[in-house]
Amino acid sequence: MDSPPNASASTDRQIFPITGTTSPDAVKEMISLWADGKGLRLTPDDKRLNAIVRGLIRHAAQHGAPLCPCMPREITGDPARDRPIACPCVFVDNDIAVDGACKCKFFVNQEYYDSAAKALEAMNAL
């Protein structure tokens, strides 16, 4: 894993208060509010969205924090070392600026959302 873009930001930033008992609907609502506040969207792919939400809840139960389910190899078990990959991870802003989406394709900008929604619509029409 690359070093966090700003190591101090990894200790100051908000991490979603997800526990192993947080309901998927509560997680989606909490994360949607955060994304809206940043001008972002959640993936239009419901299967991806639900898998990531389940992974965040599972990691919160196993590791004490909602670690990114897209980065399982980076999980060390050391809370301080794992903090950069707690959702929202320190890579979100840069990933979205470069690719329009974070690594998981969980958080996306409007352009990426529109393109992905159109692609999903076309696939579902087959």
N, CA, C and O of each residue as an XYZ file, in Angstrom:
504
protein
N       0.844     -1.171      0.000
C       0.000      0.000      0.000
C       0.885      1.229      0.000
O       1.913      1.264      0.676
N       0.487      2.226     -0.752
C       1.221      3.480     -0.763
C       1.054      4.165      0.584
O       0.105      3.893      1.320
N       1.991      5.061      0.897
C       1.857      5.852      2.112
C       0.678      6.791      1.949
O       0.392      7.245      0.841
N      -0.017      7.089      3.059
C      -1.127      8.030      2.968
C      -0.639      9.365      2.436
O       0.477      9.775      2.754
N      -1.451     10.064      1.624
C      -1.042     11.328      1.052
C      -0.669     12.360      2.112
O       0.223     13.179      1.891
N      -1.330     12.330      3.235
C      -1.043     13.268      4.311
C      -1.203     12.507      5.617
O      -2.320     12.313      6.096
N      -0.089     12.079      6.191
C      -0.130     11.229      7.375
C      -0.880     11.886      8.525
O      -1.587     11.196      9.259
N      -0.751     13.183      8.704
C      -1.464     13.828      9.810
C      -2.967     13.805      9.571
O      -3.747     13.740     10.521
N      -3.378     13.856      8.307
C      -4.802     13.802      8.001
C      -5.393     12.467      8.420
O      -6.577     12.390      8.750
N      -4.581     11.411      8.410
C      -5.106     10.102      8.760
C      -5.446     10.010     10.240
O      -6.238      9.149     10.624
N      -4.877     10.867     11.086
C      -5.195     10.822     12.504
C      -6.288     11.812     12.873
O      -6.915     11.657     13.920
N      -6.540     12.833     12.043
C      -7.530     13.855     12.355
C      -8.890     13.575     11.718
O      -9.903     14.083     12.197
N      -8.932     12.803     10.683
C     -10.153     12.706      9.894
C     -11.226     11.857     10.563
O     -10.954     11.000     11.404
N     -12.449     12.134     10.150
C     -13.599     11.402     10.660
C     -13.576      9.978     10.110
O     -13.339      9.759      8.922
N     -13.822      9.036     10.978
C     -14.036      7.652     10.563
C     -15.480      7.345     10.908
O     -15.956      7.728     11.977
N     -16.169      6.672     10.037
C     -17.571      6.383     10.282
C     -17.730      5.555     11.553
O     -17.018      4.568     11.738
N     -18.663      5.947     12.439
C     -18.871      5.215     13.694
C     -19.720      3.961     13.484
O     -20.854      3.866     13.954
N     -19.143      3.019     12.775
C     -19.813      1.753     12.466
C     -19.308      0.700     13.438
O     -18.110      0.605     13.706
N     -20.235     -0.088     13.959
C     -19.855     -1.215     14.811
C     -20.345     -2.487     14.145
O     -21.013     -2.449     13.112
N     -20.005     -3.602     14.747
C     -20.457     -4.882     14.207
C     -21.951     -5.085     14.296
O     -22.488     -6.012     13.690
N     -22.638     -4.223     15.049
C     -24.095     -4.353     15.187
C     -24.858     -3.235     14.475
O     -26.086     -3.189     14.555
N     -24.162     -2.341     13.786
C     -24.829     -1.280     13.036
C     -25.581     -1.916     11.864
O     -25.030     -2.755     11.152
N     -26.820     -1.522     11.671
C     -27.606     -2.101     10.578
C     -27.112     -1.589      9.231
O     -26.615     -0.467      9.135
N     -27.248     -2.407      8.194
C     -26.858     -1.950      6.850
C     -27.565     -0.657      6.433
O     -26.951      0.210      5.811
N     -28.841     -0.524      6.769
C     -29.571      0.694      6.406
C     -28.999      1.908      7.117
O     -28.889      2.978      6.517
N     -28.631      1.760      8.395
C     -28.031      2.881      9.139
C     -26.680      3.256      8.538
O     -26.344      4.437      8.449
N     -25.906      2.255      8.126
C     -24.607      2.521      7.500
C     -24.812      3.292      6.197
O     -24.131      4.287      5.948
N     -25.738      2.838      5.378
C     -25.992      3.521      4.105
C     -26.432      4.966      4.329
O     -25.987      5.867      3.618
N     -27.297      5.190      5.307
C     -27.769      6.550      5.583
C     -26.610      7.436      6.050
O     -26.459      8.561      5.574
N     -25.800      6.935      6.975
C     -24.663      7.691      7.507
C     -23.675      8.048      6.395
O     -23.215      9.186      6.301
N     -23.364      7.084      5.574
C     -22.377      7.283      4.516
C     -22.935      8.180      3.411
O     -22.206      8.988      2.836
N     -24.209      8.039      3.121
C     -24.839      8.905      2.118
C     -24.798     10.367      2.542
O     -24.540     11.249      1.723
N     -25.052     10.621      3.820
C     -25.003     11.997      4.327
C     -23.600     12.573      4.189
O     -23.436     13.724      3.785
N     -22.590     11.778      4.521
C     -21.206     12.228      4.393
C     -20.889     12.525      2.921
O     -20.323     13.569      2.597
N     -21.262     11.593      2.037
C     -20.979     11.764      0.608
C     -21.679     13.012      0.071
O     -21.078     13.794     -0.665
N     -22.942     13.197      0.437
C     -23.679     14.393     -0.008
C     -22.964     15.668      0.410
O     -22.882     16.624     -0.362
N     -22.451     15.679      1.625
C     -21.749     16.849      2.134
C     -20.463     17.152      1.380
O     -19.979     18.283      1.408
N     -19.906     16.152      0.707
C     -18.677     16.335     -0.080
C     -18.976     16.456     -1.571
O     -18.057     16.545     -2.385
N     -20.263     16.459     -1.930
C     -20.626     16.548     -3.344
C     -20.390     15.250     -4.086
O     -20.180     15.258     -5.299
N     -20.423     14.125     -3.368
C     -20.189     12.806     -3.969
C     -21.464     11.994     -3.960
O     -22.462     12.363     -3.341
N     -21.404     10.890     -4.657
C     -22.502      9.921     -4.695
C     -21.956      8.574     -4.259
O     -20.745      8.350     -4.254
N     -22.865      7.681     -3.891
C     -22.487      6.291     -3.686
C     -22.694      5.568     -5.004
O     -23.496      5.995     -5.834
N     -21.981      4.489     -5.193
C     -22.094      3.731     -6.433
C     -23.556      3.458     -6.790
O     -24.369      3.212     -5.900
N     -23.896      3.498     -8.059
C     -25.253      3.146     -8.456
C     -25.467      1.625     -8.504
O     -26.588      1.159     -8.706
N     -24.410      0.875     -8.323
C     -24.463     -0.586     -8.369
C     -24.869     -1.131     -6.993
O     -24.050     -1.187     -6.075
N     -26.122     -1.528     -6.863
C     -26.636     -1.985     -5.573
C     -25.889     -3.204     -5.032
O     -25.687     -3.312     -3.822
N     -25.481     -4.114     -5.901
C     -24.729     -5.294     -5.437
C     -23.397     -4.870     -4.822
O     -23.019     -5.356     -3.756
N     -22.692     -3.968     -5.490
C     -21.413     -3.463     -4.975
C     -21.650     -2.711     -3.667
O     -20.941     -2.924     -2.683
N     -22.642     -1.837     -3.664
C     -22.949     -1.044     -2.473
C     -23.211     -1.953     -1.274
O     -22.638     -1.749     -0.203
N     -24.063     -2.940     -1.446
C     -24.407     -3.836     -0.340
C     -23.218     -4.680      0.104
O     -23.058     -4.929      1.299
N     -22.391     -5.120     -0.820
C     -21.212     -5.904     -0.456
C     -20.227     -5.062      0.358
O     -19.657     -5.547      1.336
N     -20.027     -3.812     -0.040
C     -19.103     -2.944      0.689
C     -19.654     -2.633      2.080
O     -18.907     -2.645      3.059
N     -20.938     -2.359      2.170
C     -21.552     -2.075      3.476
C     -21.400     -3.293      4.390
O     -21.032     -3.142      5.556
N     -21.673     -4.479      3.886
C     -21.496     -5.699      4.704
C     -20.044     -5.855      5.130
O     -19.770     -6.248      6.264
N     -19.105     -5.550      4.227
C     -17.688     -5.645      4.554
C     -17.280     -4.650      5.628
O     -16.484     -4.983      6.506
N     -17.808     -3.441      5.575
C     -17.501     -2.436      6.606
C     -17.997     -2.897      7.973
O     -17.291     -2.766      8.973
N     -19.198     -3.431      8.011
C     -19.766     -3.923      9.276
C     -18.944     -5.107      9.792
O     -18.633     -5.184     10.981
N     -18.600     -6.015      8.899
C     -17.799     -7.192      9.290
C     -16.433     -6.763      9.835
O     -15.987     -7.266     10.865
N     -15.779     -5.838      9.144
C     -14.467     -5.375      9.610
C     -14.571     -4.602     10.920
O     -13.669     -4.679     11.754
N     -15.659     -3.860     11.112
C     -15.854     -3.166     12.392
C     -15.965     -4.182     13.520
O     -15.422     -3.969     14.604
N     -16.662     -5.282     13.273
C     -16.791     -6.330     14.295
C     -15.458     -7.039     14.541
O     -15.112     -7.330     15.686
N     -14.716     -7.314     13.478
C     -13.467     -8.075     13.593
C     -12.284     -7.233     14.048
O     -11.428     -7.718     14.788
N     -12.227     -5.975     13.614
C     -11.029     -5.160     13.817
C     -11.266     -3.899     14.652
O     -10.325     -3.164     14.948
N     -12.521     -3.650     15.030
C     -12.823     -2.475     15.838
C     -12.956     -1.189     15.058
O     -13.135     -0.124     15.649
N     -12.872     -1.265     13.735
C     -13.024     -0.090     12.870
C     -13.522     -0.562     11.509
O     -13.226     -1.682     11.094
N     -14.278      0.289     10.811
C     -14.797     -0.081      9.496
C     -13.709      0.024      8.425
O     -13.689      0.960      7.626
N     -12.811     -0.953      8.430
C     -11.695     -0.930      7.475
C     -12.206     -1.244      6.082
O     -13.145     -2.020      5.906
N     -11.577     -0.632      5.106
C     -11.988     -0.770      3.718
C     -11.991     -2.242      3.305
O     -10.959     -2.907      3.391
N     -13.131     -2.756      2.861
C     -13.173     -4.154      2.428
C     -12.448     -4.398      1.108
O     -12.243     -5.545      0.713
N     -12.060     -3.324      0.429
C     -11.321     -3.461     -0.829
C      -9.817     -3.580     -0.610
O      -9.063     -3.789     -1.560
N      -9.387     -3.449      0.631
C      -7.952     -3.500      0.927
C      -7.642     -4.540      2.013
O      -6.958     -4.219      2.985
N      -8.130     -5.775      1.868
C      -7.914     -6.753      2.942
C      -6.453     -7.096      3.185
O      -6.079     -7.413      4.314
N      -5.631     -7.040      2.168
C      -4.211     -7.384      2.341
C      -3.461     -6.343      3.159
O      -2.413     -6.641      3.732
N      -3.990     -5.123      3.219
C      -3.322     -4.056      3.945
C      -3.653     -4.057      5.437
O      -3.010     -3.341      6.204
N      -4.641     -4.846      5.864
C      -5.032     -4.880      7.275
C      -3.938     -5.563      8.078
O      -3.549     -6.696      7.795
N      -3.445     -4.844      9.094
C      -2.345     -5.362      9.910
C      -2.797     -5.863     11.271
O      -2.108     -6.676     11.888
N      -3.944     -5.390     11.752
C      -4.376     -5.707     13.098
C      -3.913     -4.669     14.114
O      -4.332     -4.708     15.271
N      -3.061     -3.749     13.699
C      -2.583     -2.661     14.546
C      -3.478     -1.447     14.257
O      -3.419     -0.892     13.160
N      -4.304     -1.030     15.224
C      -5.243      0.077     14.965
C      -4.586      1.339     14.412
O      -5.160      1.995     13.543
N      -3.417      1.685     14.886
C      -2.746      2.896     14.390
C      -2.316      2.735     12.940
O      -2.452      3.667     12.148
N      -1.804      1.574     12.586
C      -1.368      1.346     11.193
C      -2.541      1.143     10.255
O      -2.442      1.431      9.062
N      -3.661      0.646     10.789
C      -4.840      0.403      9.958
C      -5.708      1.644      9.772
O      -6.551      1.674      8.876
N      -5.519      2.658     10.597
C      -6.370      3.853     10.547
C      -6.464      4.489      9.151
O      -7.549      4.933      8.775
N      -5.385      4.551      8.373
C      -5.510      5.158      7.038
C      -6.497      4.436      6.111
O      -7.005      5.038      5.165
N      -6.769      3.161      6.373
C      -7.702      2.441      5.497
C      -9.076      2.272      6.123
O      -9.907      1.520      5.613
N      -9.323      2.981      7.246
C     -10.672      2.996      7.806
C     -11.522      3.927      6.938
O     -11.056      4.977      6.495
N     -12.738      3.538      6.711
C     -13.634      4.277      5.819
C     -14.138      5.555      6.479
O     -14.599      5.523      7.620
N     -14.054      6.661      5.781
C     -13.497      6.859      4.451
C     -11.964      6.893      4.522
O     -11.390      7.602      5.349
N     -11.329      6.143      3.671
C      -9.869      6.016      3.718
C      -9.187      7.308      3.260
O      -9.818      8.180      2.663
N      -7.908      7.411      3.547
C      -7.156      8.628      3.212
C      -6.958      8.799      1.712
O      -6.504      9.854      1.269
N      -7.285      7.800      0.937
C      -7.069      7.858     -0.508
C      -8.284      8.376     -1.280
O      -8.183      8.648     -2.477
N      -9.428      8.516     -0.610
C     -10.678      8.865     -1.287
C     -10.555     10.129     -2.132
O     -10.847     10.106     -3.327
N     -10.129     11.225     -1.524
C     -10.101     12.499     -2.261
C      -9.207     12.430     -3.492
O      -9.595     12.883     -4.569
N      -8.025     11.872     -3.340
C      -7.106     11.774     -4.480
C      -7.656     10.826     -5.544
O      -7.613     11.143     -6.732
N      -8.167      9.678     -5.133
C      -8.714      8.716     -6.096
C      -9.842      9.339     -6.912
O      -9.915      9.149     -8.126
N     -10.709     10.073     -6.250
C     -11.830     10.691     -6.958
C     -11.337     11.789     -7.889
O     -11.848     11.940     -8.998
N     -10.349     12.554     -7.446
C      -9.791     13.604     -8.306
C      -9.163     13.014     -9.558
O      -9.248     13.608    -10.634
N      -8.536     11.857     -9.430
C      -7.837     11.230    -10.561
C      -8.770     10.359    -11.393
O      -8.772     10.451    -12.621
N      -9.565      9.514    -10.735
C     -10.360      8.501    -11.442
C     -11.860      8.735    -11.438
O     -12.587      8.075    -12.180
N     -12.338      9.663    -10.615
C     -13.774      9.873    -10.506
C     -14.431      8.954     -9.499
O     -15.633      9.055     -9.254
N     -13.647      8.048     -8.905
C     -14.173      7.083     -7.945
C     -13.046      6.633     -7.024
O     -11.873      6.663     -7.398
N     -13.414      6.219     -5.822
C     -12.404      5.649     -4.932
C     -12.071      4.237     -5.415
O     -12.721      3.717     -6.321
N     -11.071      3.631     -4.816
C     -10.612      2.306     -5.242
C     -11.754      1.292     -5.267
O     -11.845      0.474     -6.182
N     -12.616      1.350     -4.269
C     -13.737      0.397     -4.169
C     -14.858      0.695     -5.158
O     -15.729     -0.142     -5.392
N     -14.830      1.889     -5.734
C     -15.940      2.388     -6.551
C     -17.183      2.572     -5.674
O     -18.315      2.458     -6.143
N     -16.944      2.861     -4.386
C     -18.004      3.092     -3.399
C     -18.437      4.548     -3.465
O     -19.623      4.846     -3.610
N     -17.468      5.453     -3.357
C     -17.706      6.882     -3.485
C     -17.314      7.300     -4.892
O     -16.226      6.972     -5.368
N     -18.214      8.031     -5.560
C     -17.961      8.441     -6.940
C     -18.418      9.879     -7.144
O     -19.274     10.385     -6.419
N     -17.829     10.526     -8.148
C     -18.314     11.862     -8.491
C     -19.523     11.713     -9.431
O     -19.840     10.608     -9.872
N     -20.178     12.815     -9.724
C     -21.409     12.759    -10.518
C     -21.165     12.203    -11.916
O     -21.964     11.409    -12.413
N     -20.079     12.609    -12.551
C     -19.784     12.120    -13.902
C     -19.609     10.601    -13.909
O     -20.154      9.915    -14.774
N     -18.853     10.083    -12.949
C     -18.649      8.638    -12.861
C     -19.982      7.947    -12.584
O     -20.288      6.914    -13.179
N     -20.772      8.523    -11.679
C     -22.076      7.958    -11.336
C     -22.955      7.838    -12.577
O     -23.540      6.786    -12.832
N     -23.043      8.917    -13.343
C     -23.892      8.914    -14.535
C     -23.439      7.858    -15.532
O     -24.266      7.147    -16.103
N     -22.134      7.752    -15.743
C     -21.584      6.765    -16.674
C     -21.849      5.344    -16.193
O     -22.249      4.480    -16.973
N     -21.621      5.106    -14.898
C     -21.827      3.762    -14.337
C     -23.306      3.391    -14.353
O     -23.652      2.246    -14.643
N     -24.179      4.342    -14.046
C     -25.619      4.074    -14.061
C     -26.086      3.721    -15.469
O     -26.912      2.826    -15.650
N     -25.560      4.420    -16.453
C     -25.908      4.143    -17.851
C     -25.431      2.746    -18.256
O     -26.154      2.010    -18.928
N     -24.216      2.387    -17.848
C     -23.680      1.059    -18.161
C     -24.501     -0.031    -17.484
O     -24.785     -1.059    -18.098
N     -24.885      0.176    -16.233
C     -25.698     -0.810    -15.525
C     -27.060     -0.972    -16.188
O     -27.578     -2.082    -16.310
N     -27.629      0.150    -16.613
C     -28.926      0.126    -17.304
C     -28.823     -0.685    -18.594
O     -29.710     -1.482    -18.900
N     -27.762     -0.489    -19.336
C     -27.558     -1.225    -20.589
C     -27.365     -2.728    -20.310
O     -27.893     -3.570    -21.038
N     -26.609     -3.055    -19.256
C     -26.406     -4.475    -18.920
C     -27.705     -5.125    -18.488
O     -27.964     -6.278    -18.834
N     -28.531     -4.401    -17.735
C     -29.788     -4.954    -17.271
C     -30.802     -5.112    -18.392
O     -31.749     -5.889    -18.265
N     -30.614     -4.387    -19.486
C     -31.523     -4.462    -20.623
C     -31.259     -5.698    -21.475
O     -32.092     -6.068    -22.302
N     -30.110     -6.340    -21.282
C     -29.767     -7.512    -22.103
C     -30.617     -8.710    -21.765
O     -30.454     -9.773    -22.365
